[in-house]
Amino acid sequence: MRRTAVTFVDELSDRWVLSSMGRASRPNRIFTKRVNVEFVKILSLGEVRMRVWERGSGETLACGTGACAVCVAGRLTGRTDRKILAHLPGGDLELEWAADTTNVYLTGARRWKCFHGEWEKGLGIRDLGIRD
């Protein structure tokens, strides 16, 4: 969770245009290698609504690491309990920051697949024009 910034906001609607927030993910003196930004509205001690801006991708439907960061940040700042329900555009996630460890447990359904395709036998990454 080292490159995740959690921003608590008073209002978070679908009308927000997160692409205008993209500058927040650019390198700066605090986050020298860019950052993912989680925009969070607290609904109650046990419930939040989130939207995610991921460095290099833009707005995404969900982010498990970011949701875990929200769970920890919410608790550390007294805004939430250790167990929360997070509502994201991609679906709901249940999170719990275990009291006796540093572990954060995440539960949620997978509803979309990101891509579909077939890989030709013998095709290497260099054949795709991608350089390491």
Backbone as a printed PyTorch tensor [residue, N CA C, xyz], in Angstrom:
tensor([[[  0.8240,  -1.1880,   0.0000],
         [  0.0000,   0.0000,   0.0000],
         [  0.8730,   1.2580,   0.0000]],

        [[  2.1390,   1.1290,  -0.3530],
         [  3.0650,   2.2540,  -0.2810],
         [  2.7900,   3.3380,  -1.3100]],

        [[  2.1660,   3.0290,  -2.4070],
         [  1.9110,   4.0500,  -3.4310],
         [  0.4260,   4.3240,  -3.5710]],

        [[ -0.2620,   4.3780,  -2.4570],
         [ -1.6940,   4.6440,  -2.4760],
         [ -1.9910,   5.8370,  -1.5850]],

        [[ -2.6630,   6.8200,  -2.1400],
         [ -3.0970,   7.9870,  -1.3690],
         [ -4.5970,   7.8850,  -1.1620]],

        [[ -5.0350,   8.0160,   0.0760],
         [ -6.4530,   7.9780,   0.4030],
         [ -6.9120,   9.4040,   0.6650]],

        [[ -7.9300,   9.8300,  -0.0750],
         [ -8.4570,  11.1810,   0.0580],
         [ -9.9120,  11.0900,   0.4840]],

        [[-10.2100,  11.5500,   1.6900],
         [-11.5890,  11.5620,   2.1650],
         [-12.2570,  12.8350,   1.6630]],

        [[-13.4430,  12.6770,   1.0740],
         [-14.1620,  13.8090,   0.4800],
         [-15.5640,  13.8980,   1.0640]],

        [[-16.1330,  15.0980,   1.0150],
         [-17.5010,  15.3000,   1.5110],
         [-18.5470,  14.8560,   0.5090]],

        [[-18.2170,  14.9440,  -0.7760],
         [-19.1570,  14.5790,  -1.8420],
         [-18.4390,  13.7040,  -2.8540]],

        [[-19.0960,  12.6620,  -3.3090],
         [-18.5230,  11.7640,  -4.3170],
         [-19.6640,  11.2410,  -5.1800]],

        [[-19.8470,  11.8610,  -6.3260],
         [-20.9560,  11.4550,  -7.1860],
         [-20.4220,  10.8760,  -8.4870]],

        [[-21.3140,  10.2410,  -9.2160],
         [-20.9470,   9.6870, -10.5230],
         [-20.6400,  10.8030, -11.5180]],

        [[-21.0600,  12.0110, -11.2110],
         [-20.8250,  13.1420, -12.1050],
         [-19.3890,  13.6600, -12.0180]],

        [[-18.6990,  13.2680, -10.9770],
         [-17.2930,  13.6750, -10.8580],
         [-16.5270,  13.1770, -12.0670]],

        [[-15.6400,  13.9640, -12.5780],
         [-14.7810,  13.5600, -13.6860],
         [-13.3820,  13.3620, -13.1090]],

        [[-13.0400,  12.1140, -12.8210],
         [-11.7530,  11.8500, -12.1780],
         [-10.5760,  12.1330, -13.0880]],

        [[-10.7890,  12.1530, -14.3900],
         [ -9.6640,  12.4320, -15.2810],
         [ -9.0650,  13.8020, -14.9880]],

        [[ -9.8690,  14.7100, -14.4750],
         [ -9.3410,  16.0220, -14.1070],
         [ -8.5000,  15.9360, -12.8370]],

        [[ -8.6140,  14.8250, -12.1160],
         [ -7.8330,  14.6210, -10.8990],
         [ -6.5100,  13.9170, -11.1920]],

        [[ -6.2840,  13.5440, -12.4240],
         [ -5.1070,  12.7740, -12.7860],
         [ -3.7960,  13.4000, -12.3970]],

        [[ -3.7610,  14.7230, -12.3130],
         [ -2.5330,  15.4020, -11.9210],
         [ -2.0700,  14.9610, -10.5440]],

        [[ -3.0160,  14.5550,  -9.7060],
         [ -2.6500,  14.1060,  -8.3550],
         [ -1.7950,  12.8500,  -8.3830]],

        [[ -1.8780,  12.0790,  -9.4700],
         [ -1.1150,  10.8360,  -9.5400],
         [  0.2620,  11.0210, -10.1670]],

        [[  0.5620,  12.2380, -10.6300],
         [  1.8720,  12.4940, -11.2450],
         [  2.9560,  12.5580, -10.1800]],

        [[  4.2090,  12.3080, -10.5840],
         [  5.3020,  12.3790,  -9.6070],
         [  5.3560,  13.7390,  -8.9070]],

        [[  5.6260,  13.7040,  -7.6160],
         [  5.8060,  14.9190,  -6.8360],
         [  6.8080,  14.6260,  -5.7280]],

        [[  7.0710,  15.5570,  -4.8590],
         [  8.1210,  15.3320,  -3.8600],
         [  7.7540,  14.2790,  -2.8210]],

        [[  6.4710,  14.0170,  -2.6220],
         [  6.0620,  12.9810,  -1.6680],
         [  5.9990,  11.6170,  -2.3510]],

        [[  5.3650,  11.5640,  -3.5180],
         [  5.2470,  10.3270,  -4.2840],
         [  6.0830,  10.4870,  -5.5480]],

        [[  7.3440,  10.1060,  -5.4770],
         [  8.2750,  10.3470,  -6.5790],
         [  8.0400,   9.4330,  -7.7740]],

        [[  7.3120,   8.3430,  -7.5870],
         [  7.0650,   7.3980,  -8.6820],
         [  5.5780,   7.2910,  -9.0140]],

        [[  4.8470,   8.3610,  -8.8440],
         [  3.4080,   8.4310,  -9.0760],
         [  2.6460,   7.6720,  -7.9980]],

        [[  1.3200,   7.7780,  -8.0290],
         [  0.5290,   7.2310,  -6.9330],
         [ -0.8860,   6.8970,  -7.4100]],

        [[ -1.4700,   5.8890,  -6.7990],
         [ -2.8890,   5.6090,  -6.9780],
         [ -3.6410,   6.4640,  -5.9640]],

        [[ -4.7880,   7.0080,  -6.3710],
         [ -5.5630,   7.8590,  -5.4650],
         [ -6.9360,   7.2420,  -5.2660]],

        [[ -7.3020,   7.0490,  -4.0100],
         [ -8.6150,   6.5230,  -3.6370],
         [ -9.4330,   7.7040,  -3.1180]],

        [[-10.5320,   8.0180,  -3.7760],
         [-11.4410,   9.0830,  -3.3230],
         [-12.5590,   8.4090,  -2.5420]],

        [[-12.7600,   8.8170,  -1.2930],
         [-13.6290,   8.0880,  -0.3690],
         [-14.6180,   9.0150,   0.3190]],

        [[-15.8830,   8.6250,   0.2770],
         [-16.9200,   9.2990,   1.0620],
         [-17.3440,   8.3320,   2.1620]],

        [[-17.2870,   8.7900,   3.3850],
         [-17.7070,   7.9840,   4.5280],
         [-19.2310,   8.0170,   4.6040]],

        [[-19.8500,   6.8480,   4.5900],
         [-21.3080,   6.7590,   4.7350],
         [-21.6950,   6.4910,   6.1840]],

        [[-20.8670,   5.6940,   6.8750],
         [-21.0520,   5.3980,   8.3020],
         [-19.7490,   4.7860,   8.7950]],

        [[-19.6900,   4.4210,  10.0680],
         [-18.4800,   3.7900,  10.5970],
         [-18.1690,   2.4670,   9.8990]],

        [[-19.1750,   1.8450,   9.3090],
         [-18.9740,   0.5490,   8.6740],
         [-19.1720,   0.5350,   7.1700]],

        [[-19.2720,   1.7190,   6.5550],
         [-19.5840,   1.7380,   5.1230],
         [-18.9930,   2.9770,   4.4510]],

        [[-18.3900,   2.7440,   3.2660],
         [-17.8090,   3.8420,   2.4910],
         [-18.1810,   3.6790,   1.0230]],

        [[-18.0610,   4.7720,   0.2900],
         [-18.2080,   4.7460,  -1.1680],
         [-16.8880,   5.2460,  -1.7290]],

        [[-16.3660,   4.5580,  -2.7640],
         [-15.0400,   4.8750,  -3.3050],
         [-15.0510,   4.9910,  -4.8130]],

        [[-14.1130,   5.7840,  -5.2990],
         [-13.7340,   5.7740,  -6.7180],
         [-12.2200,   5.7720,  -6.7640]],

        [[-11.6750,   5.1860,  -7.8210],
         [-10.2420,   4.9100,  -7.8800],
         [ -9.6090,   5.5160,  -9.1240]],

        [[ -8.4790,   6.1970,  -8.9240],
         [ -7.6380,   6.6640, -10.0240],
         [ -6.3150,   5.9280,  -9.8930]],

        [[ -5.9840,   5.0690, -10.8760],
         [ -4.7360,   4.2990, -10.8220],
         [ -3.6990,   4.9000, -11.7420]],

        [[ -2.4920,   5.0230, -11.2040],
         [ -1.3940,   5.5830, -11.9930],
         [ -1.1990,   4.7430, -13.2460]],

        [[ -1.0820,   5.3980, -14.3680],
         [ -0.8420,   4.6970, -15.6230],
         [ -2.0850,   4.1430, -16.2830]],

        [[ -3.2350,   4.1200, -15.5880],
         [ -4.4570,   3.5450, -16.1520],
         [ -5.6150,   4.5230, -16.2130]],

        [[ -5.6970,   5.4130, -15.2520],
         [ -6.8500,   6.2970, -15.1450],
         [ -7.8690,   5.7140, -14.1830]],

        [[ -9.1200,   6.0890, -14.3420],
         [-10.1540,   5.5860, -13.4340],
         [-10.3990,   4.1090, -13.7050]],

        [[-10.4840,   3.3200, -12.6370],
         [-10.7710,   1.8900, -12.7540],
         [-12.0230,   1.5600, -11.9460]],

        [[-12.5680,   0.3850, -12.1910],
         [-13.7990,  -0.0210, -11.5140],
         [-13.5850,  -0.4070, -10.0560]],

        [[-12.3760,  -0.8430,  -9.7280],
         [-12.0810,  -1.2580,  -8.3590],
         [-10.5750,  -1.4020,  -8.1950]],

        [[-10.1410,  -1.4660,  -6.9500],
         [ -8.7340,  -1.7000,  -6.6390],
         [ -8.6710,  -2.3260,  -5.2550]],

        [[ -8.2730,  -3.5800,  -5.1870],
         [ -8.2140,  -4.2850,  -3.9120],
         [ -7.2070,  -3.6790,  -2.9550]],

        [[ -6.0200,  -3.3600,  -3.4580],
         [ -4.9990,  -2.7540,  -2.6020],
         [ -5.4750,  -1.4080,  -2.0800]],

        [[ -6.0890,  -0.6170,  -2.9650],
         [ -6.6090,   0.6790,  -2.5500],
         [ -7.7130,   0.5520,  -1.5200]],

        [[ -8.5870,  -0.4270,  -1.6890],
         [ -9.6660,  -0.6460,  -0.7230],
         [ -9.0940,  -1.0220,   0.6410]],

        [[ -8.0350,  -1.8310,   0.6430],
         [ -7.3730,  -2.1910,   1.9070],
         [ -6.7720,  -0.9510,   2.5570]],

        [[ -6.1720,  -0.0830,   1.7570],
         [ -5.6110,   1.1600,   2.2810],
         [ -6.7040,   2.0390,   2.8860]],

        [[ -7.8620,   2.0700,   2.2540],
         [ -8.9900,   2.8430,   2.7740],
         [ -9.4270,   2.2920,   4.1290]],

        [[ -9.4740,   0.9800,   4.2550],
         [ -9.8550,   0.3470,   5.5170],
         [ -8.9020,   0.7700,   6.6450]],

        [[ -7.6090,   0.7180,   6.3740],
         [ -6.6080,   1.0780,   7.3810],
         [ -6.6520,   2.5790,   7.6740]],

        [[ -6.6750,   3.4070,   6.6260],
         [ -6.6920,   4.8640,   6.8250],
         [ -7.9500,   5.3140,   7.5540]],

        [[ -9.0780,   4.6960,   7.2210],
         [-10.3250,   5.0390,   7.8970],
         [-10.2630,   4.7560,   9.3810]],

        [[ -9.6950,   3.6240,   9.7280],
         [ -9.5770,   3.2540,  11.1420],
         [ -8.5610,   4.1320,  11.8720]],

        [[ -7.3990,   4.3440,  11.2430],
         [ -6.3510,   5.1420,  11.8880],
         [ -6.7900,   6.5790,  12.1530]],

        [[ -7.6710,   7.0930,  11.3140],
         [ -8.1510,   8.4660,  11.4880],
         [ -9.4740,   8.5380,  12.2570]],

        [[ -9.9860,   7.3910,  12.7040],
         [-11.2200,   7.3640,  13.4820],
         [-12.4850,   7.5610,  12.6710]],

        [[-12.3790,   7.4320,  11.3490],
         [-13.5520,   7.6230,  10.4930],
         [-14.3730,   6.3520,  10.3160]],

        [[-13.7290,   5.1810,  10.4540],
         [-14.4360,   3.9030,  10.2570],
         [-14.0290,   2.9070,  11.3380]],

        [[-14.7780,   1.8190,  11.3650],
         [-14.4160,   0.6720,  12.1950],
         [-13.3670,  -0.1560,  11.4640]],

        [[-12.9190,  -1.2290,  12.0970],
         [-11.9460,  -2.1300,  11.4560],
         [-12.5880,  -2.9590,  10.3480]],

        [[-13.8760,  -3.1260,  10.3960],
         [-14.5970,  -3.9060,   9.3850],
         [-15.5280,  -2.9640,   8.6350]],

        [[-15.3660,  -2.9200,   7.2900],
         [-16.1900,  -2.0040,   6.4920],
         [-16.7060,  -2.6840,   5.2290]],

        [[-17.7440,  -2.0830,   4.6820],
         [-18.2610,  -2.4430,   3.3630],
         [-17.9300,  -1.2700,   2.4550]],

        [[-17.1840,  -1.5340,   1.3690],
         [-16.8010,  -0.4860,   0.4240],
         [-17.5740,  -0.6700,  -0.8690]],

        [[-18.2590,   0.3850,  -1.3040],
         [-19.0010,   0.3720,  -2.5620],
         [-18.1190,   1.0080,  -3.6410]],

        [[-17.8190,   0.2480,  -4.6930],
         [-17.0260,   0.7370,  -5.8210],
         [-17.8310,   0.5360,  -7.0930]],

        [[-17.5020,   1.2500,  -8.1790],
         [-18.2400,   1.0550,  -9.4290],
         [-18.2460,  -0.4030,  -9.9050]],

        [[-17.2020,  -1.1500,  -9.6020],
         [-17.1200,  -2.5460, -10.0210],
         [-17.7960,  -3.5310,  -9.0880]],

        [[-18.3120,  -3.0670,  -7.9670],
         [-18.9830,  -3.9510,  -7.0210],
         [-18.5500,  -3.6710,  -5.5890]],

        [[-19.1990,  -4.3380,  -4.6670],
         [-18.9370,  -4.1350,  -3.2470],
         [-17.8270,  -5.0460,  -2.7510]],

        [[-17.0570,  -4.5320,  -1.8100],
         [-15.9970,  -5.3000,  -1.1630],
         [-16.1880,  -5.2270,   0.3460]],

        [[-16.0030,  -6.3690,   1.0150],
         [-15.9910,  -6.3980,   2.4700],
         [-14.5350,  -6.4400,   2.8970]],

        [[-14.1780,  -5.5730,   3.8440],
         [-12.7950,  -5.4880,   4.3010],
         [-12.7500,  -5.5630,   5.8140]],

        [[-11.7040,  -6.1820,   6.3310],
         [-11.5080,  -6.2200,   7.7770],
         [-10.0240,  -6.1520,   8.0870]],

        [[ -9.6450,  -5.1660,   8.8980],
         [ -8.2770,  -5.0420,   9.3800],
         [ -8.2150,  -5.7630,  10.7070]],

        [[ -7.5800,  -6.9290,  10.7250],
         [ -7.5240,  -7.7740,  11.9150],
         [ -6.8590,  -7.0290,  13.0740]],

        [[ -7.4690,  -7.0910,  14.2440],
         [ -6.9850,  -6.3470,  15.4050],
         [ -5.6480,  -6.8560,  15.9180]],

        [[ -5.3920,  -8.1420,  15.7690],
         [ -4.1820,  -8.7240,  16.3540],
         [ -3.0190,  -8.8500,  15.3700]],

        [[ -3.2080,  -8.3920,  14.1440],
         [ -2.1480,  -8.4830,  13.1340],
         [ -2.1730,  -7.2290,  12.2650]],

        [[ -1.2830,  -7.1930,  11.2970],
         [ -1.3140,  -6.1120,  10.3090],
         [ -2.0560,  -6.5440,   9.0570]],

        [[ -2.6780,  -7.7100,   9.0790],
         [ -3.3870,  -8.2350,   7.9110],
         [ -4.7110,  -7.5190,   7.6800]],

        [[ -5.0030,  -7.2650,   6.4050],
         [ -6.3050,  -6.7470,   6.0000],
         [ -6.9290,  -7.8050,   5.0970]],

        [[ -8.1360,  -8.2410,   5.4410],
         [ -8.8180,  -9.2870,   4.6750],
         [ -9.8750,  -8.6540,   3.7760]],

        [[ -9.8890,  -9.0870,   2.5280],
         [-10.7880,  -8.5370,   1.5190],
         [-11.6310,  -9.6620,   0.9360]],

        [[-12.9270,  -9.4310,   0.8340],
         [-13.8420, -10.4040,   0.2270],
         [-14.7390,  -9.6620,  -0.7540]],

        [[-14.8870, -10.2430,  -1.9370],
         [-15.7690,  -9.6380,  -2.9270],
         [-15.8860, -10.5440,  -4.1370]],

        [[-16.8920, -10.2880,  -4.9320],
         [-17.1380, -11.1110,  -6.1160],
         [-16.4090, -10.5420,  -7.3280]],

        [[-15.9600, -11.4160,  -8.1990],
         [-15.4150, -11.0120,  -9.4960],
         [-16.5610, -11.0830, -10.4890]],

        [[-16.8410,  -9.9630, -11.1590],
         [-17.9590,  -9.9390, -12.0870],
         [-17.5540,  -9.7320, -13.5300]],

        [[-16.4340,  -9.0810, -13.7490],
         [-16.0110,  -8.7970, -15.1200],
         [-14.6700,  -9.4290, -15.3760]],

        [[-14.4480,  -9.8130, -16.6100],
         [-13.1010, -10.2100, -16.9750],
         [-12.4720,  -9.0440, -17.7210]],

        [[-11.2000,  -8.8740, -17.5380],
         [-10.5140,  -7.7170, -18.1180],
         [-10.2780,  -7.8650, -19.6090]],

        [[ -9.9670,  -9.0680, -20.0430],
         [ -9.6680,  -9.2800, -21.4470],
         [ -9.8770, -10.7480, -21.7640]],

        [[ -9.8830, -11.0420, -23.0380],
         [-10.0090, -12.4250, -23.4890],
         [ -9.1490, -12.5620, -24.7370]],

        [[ -8.4920, -13.6610, -24.8640],
         [ -7.6720, -13.8790, -26.0500],
         [ -7.0150, -15.2400, -26.0180]],

        [[ -6.2800, -15.5330, -27.0560],
         [ -5.5450, -16.7890, -27.1310],
         [ -4.0850, -16.4700, -27.3850]],

        [[ -3.2110, -17.2550, -26.7990],
         [ -1.7770, -17.0670, -26.9350],
         [ -1.2510, -18.1330, -27.8840]],

        [[ -0.6100, -17.6870, -28.9590],
         [ -0.0510, -18.6410, -29.9160],
         [  1.1420, -19.3600, -29.3140]],

        [[  1.1820, -20.6570, -29.5100],
         [  2.3100, -21.4400, -29.0180],
         [  3.5920, -20.9330, -29.6850]],

        [[  4.6100, -20.6960, -28.8870],
         [  5.8900, -20.2410, -29.3970],
         [  6.0130, -18.7280, -29.5170]],

        [[  4.9160, -17.9920, -29.2980],
         [  4.9530, -16.5450, -29.3910],
         [  5.5500, -15.9830, -28.1020]],

        [[  6.5560, -15.1480, -28.2310],
         [  7.2030, -14.5570, -27.0720],
         [  6.8410, -13.0880, -26.9210]],

        [[  7.1660, -12.5330, -25.7870],
         [  6.8270, -11.1350, -25.5110],
         [  7.5080, -10.1880, -26.4880]],

        [[  8.7090, -10.5330, -26.9430],
         [  9.4220,  -9.6670, -27.8950],
         [  8.6940,  -9.6600, -29.2510]],

        [[  7.9690, -10.7300, -29.5840],
         [  7.2140, -10.7750, -30.8240],
         [  6.0680,  -9.7700, -30.8370]],

        [[  5.6590,  -9.3200, -29.6770],
         [  4.5690,  -8.3500, -29.5540],
         [  5.0690,  -6.9130, -29.6320]],

        [[  6.3740,  -6.7460, -29.6950],
         [  6.9470,  -5.3990, -29.7620],
         [  7.0780,  -4.7620, -28.3980]],

        [[  6.9370,  -5.5490, -27.3330],
         [  7.0540,  -5.0330, -25.9780],
         [  8.4900,  -5.2370, -25.5090]],

        [[  9.0710,  -4.1940, -24.9690],
         [ 10.4370,  -4.3000, -24.4640],
         [ 10.4290,  -4.3110, -22.9530]],

        [[ 11.3280,  -5.1040, -22.3760],
         [ 11.3840,  -5.1360, -20.9120],
         [ 12.2480,  -4.0590, -20.3600]]])
